[in-house]
Amino acid sequence: MAPGPAGLTPVFERRAPAPSPSPGRNDKVVALTFDADMTADQGPRAEAGEHFDNPGLISLLRRSKVPATVFMTGRWAEEYPSQARSIGTDPLFEIANHSYSHYAFSTPCYGLPTVEEGEMRGEVERAFDAIRATGARQVVPYFRFPGGCYDDASRKALAPTGVTAVQWDVVSGDAFATDADAVAQQVLDGVKPGSLVVMHCTRSAAPVTEEAVRQVVPALRERGYRFVKVSELMRG
């Protein structure tokens, strides 16, 4: 997307409803997105056995033939390079940027440490470098602010990177959830044509996401929805 007023990074949340009538356009599309979160200081926890990945979820998406966009931190890509490469070379998926360190770009933001304004551009560029270093090829110029927190100062700081910030209109509630049924129901209650759903691809922080997706996918297909990546949703 083109930069907004005053050169601010544009923000995309969902696809606008099609004007009526709109021959040939199927508006019953939805994009599932998954944040592969790992902060810069969580290496010791990974070494101790904590799982910030979720290969079972990725396998489920592949078996179900569900396209998806994974918003990946550079630190996650460094911790799981073979998985990042596998996701980023599969045409079913695309990888977008979720910063290098998963620190906040505005404050307050769920207790996350804050990136200094002068370091924001470097956070994005370092993440792209880390992701591409794994051999991932399906890398798109989209960025998700950690925690979804941003302001005009952070949008201005990121404008030179050329990214589009991607938010969402449906919160799955999977972060730290323990009830897969409740997560699935929240998604199903929120989805509308053109919706963009935020979920997570980290077993430690979102342990029931795979089971929730197992329910969401057939239920939405039964309603006539088609799954797309963010790039297709944005193209309209």
C-alpha positions, 0 to 999 in steps of 0.5 A: 500500500502507498504511504499514508498522509505525512509519509506514515506507514500504511495500516491494513486491517481487513478487506473492505466489503465489495460494492454491490453489485460486484460481478465475479468477486467472491467476498467470502474470503478470510486470512488466517495469520499466525505470529511466530513470537520470540523475544530477543532475551528468550534464548535461555528459555529455549535452551531449557526446553521451552517450545516457541515453535508449533510444527504441528500447527504448520502440518495441520495447515498443510494437510488442510490446504489452508494458505496462511501468512506467518508474521515471524520475528528475526529471533524466531527465525534464528532459533528455528532456521529449518522451520523458517526455511520450510515455511518460506519455501512452501507456496502455501505460505508467506512470511511477513516481518514481526520485528527482530526482538518483539519489543514494543514500538509504542508504550504501554504495550502489555509490559513489553520492553520498548524499542527506541524510535531511532532503532525501529527501522533497524529492528525491521531490517534486521528481522528481514535479514534473519528471515532471508538468511534461512533460505526463505523465499516467500517473504512479503513486505508486511510488518506487524507491530508487536502487541499490535501497538503503534503510534504516528511516531513509529509509523513515521520511523518505519516509512523508509522500509516500505512495509505495510503494517498489518493489523486484524479485525478478529482477535482469536484470543489464543494467547495463553488460552487453555480452552480450544473450544472458546478460541474457535468460537471467538474466531467463528463469531468474529469472522466476516467476509474480508476478515483478517484473524490474528493467532499465534504459532508458539506452543509455549504461549498459545498451546491450544491454537492447533486444536482451535484451527482444527475446528475453525477450518471446516466450520468456515468452509461449511459457511462458504469461506475460502482461505487466502494469504494476506497478499491476496486479501490485500489485492482484493 
